[in-house]
Structure formats: C-alpha cells, structure tokens
C-alpha cells in the first residue's frame, strides 16, 4: 500500500516502473553519501558501499515513516460522474 505518496513514472510512452517517495528519499541519501565521499577523498569502493547503505536506509526509513504517519484511509477521489455538468445544474 503506497498511501497518498506521489508516484513517479519513468519509461517510454508512459510505460515504466513507478517510483514512490521512499525511492526518491533513498536516492537523495545515496547522492549525499556519494558527494560526501568524493569531497572527503575516501576510497571509491568505500564510497559506493556507503551510498548503497544510504540508499537502503533511506528507502526503509521513508517506508517506516509512511506507515507511522498514515491514517489507514485512502484519500477520497472525485469520480467523473460525481462532478455535476453544466446541463445538470438548475437555473432559476
């Protein structure tokens, strides 16, 4: 269950994998770990391991945060039929 987190679809012609907010948070954590390793002149293999660990921890942390803060209810969505068309509105 993704809750009400936004999805990002990557692919050709609208087809592709959907990446939710946990993946984005993990990716940003990995980029920060990579940048910190490069700026600190750390061994490249160690930097990659740290970035991979940051990716996993960011992904898991964002999923846990989503579960903790979710209300258990799906957001209400208005259907096309529920929206009144101008012809349905009474004029007086």
C-alpha positions as CSV (number, residue, x, y, z in Angstrom):
1,X,0.0,0.0,0.0
2,X,1.5,3.3,-1.1
3,X,-0.9,5.6,0.8
4,X,-1.1,9.0,-0.7
5,X,2.5,9.4,-1.7
6,X,3.2,10.7,-5.2
7,X,4.4,8.3,-7.8
8,X,7.0,9.0,-10.5
9,X,6.6,7.0,-13.7
10,X,9.8,6.6,-15.7
11,X,9.7,5.0,-19.2
12,X,8.9,5.4,-22.8
13,X,5.3,6.2,-23.9
14,X,4.0,6.3,-20.3
15,X,5.1,2.7,-19.7
16,X,7.6,2.1,-17.0
17,X,8.2,1.4,-13.4
18,X,6.6,3.6,-10.7
19,X,8.9,5.0,-8.1
20,X,7.4,6.3,-4.9
21,X,8.6,8.8,-2.4
22,X,10.7,6.2,-0.4
23,X,12.8,5.6,-3.5
24,X,13.3,9.3,-4.0
25,X,14.4,9.8,-0.4
26,X,16.8,6.8,-0.6
27,X,18.2,8.1,-3.9
28,X,18.8,11.6,-2.4
29,X,20.5,10.0,0.6
30,X,22.7,8.0,-1.7
31,X,23.7,11.1,-3.7
32,X,24.6,12.9,-0.5
33,X,26.7,9.9,0.6
34,X,28.5,9.9,-2.8
35,X,29.1,13.6,-2.7
36,X,30.5,13.4,0.9
37,X,32.8,10.6,0.0
38,X,34.1,12.4,-3.1
39,X,34.7,15.6,-1.2
40,X,36.4,13.8,1.7
41,X,38.7,11.9,-0.7
42,X,37.5,8.5,0.6
43,X,38.3,5.3,-1.3
44,X,35.9,4.8,-4.2
45,X,34.8,1.3,-3.2
46,X,34.1,2.5,0.4
47,X,32.1,5.5,-1.0
48,X,30.0,3.1,-3.2
49,X,29.3,0.9,-0.2
50,X,28.3,3.9,1.9
51,X,26.0,5.2,-0.9
52,X,24.3,1.7,-1.2
53,X,23.8,1.6,2.5
54,X,22.4,5.1,2.5
55,X,20.0,4.1,-0.4
56,X,18.7,1.1,1.6
57,X,18.4,3.0,4.9
58,X,16.7,6.0,3.2
59,X,14.2,3.7,1.4
60,X,13.4,1.7,4.6
61,X,13.2,4.8,6.7
62,X,10.8,6.5,4.3
63,X,8.6,3.4,4.2
64,X,8.6,3.2,8.1
65,X,7.7,6.9,8.3
66,X,4.9,6.4,5.8
67,X,3.5,3.6,7.8
68,X,3.7,5.5,11.1
69,X,2.1,8.7,9.7
70,X,-0.6,7.1,7.6
71,X,-4.1,7.2,8.8
72,X,-5.2,4.0,7.2
73,X,-7.7,5.7,5.0
74,X,-7.3,6.2,1.3
75,X,-7.8,9.8,0.1
76,X,-11.2,10.4,-1.4
77,X,-11.2,10.8,-5.1
78,X,-13.9,12.5,-7.0
79,X,-15.2,10.5,-9.9
80,X,-16.2,12.0,-13.2
81,X,-19.8,11.1,-12.5
82,X,-19.8,12.9,-9.2
83,X,-19.0,16.2,-10.8
84,X,-22.1,17.9,-12.0
85,X,-22.1,19.0,-15.6
86,X,-23.5,22.5,-16.5
87,X,-26.6,20.8,-18.1
88,X,-27.5,19.2,-14.7
89,X,-27.5,22.5,-12.8
90,X,-30.9,24.0,-12.4
91,X,-31.3,27.6,-13.4
92,X,-34.0,29.7,-11.7
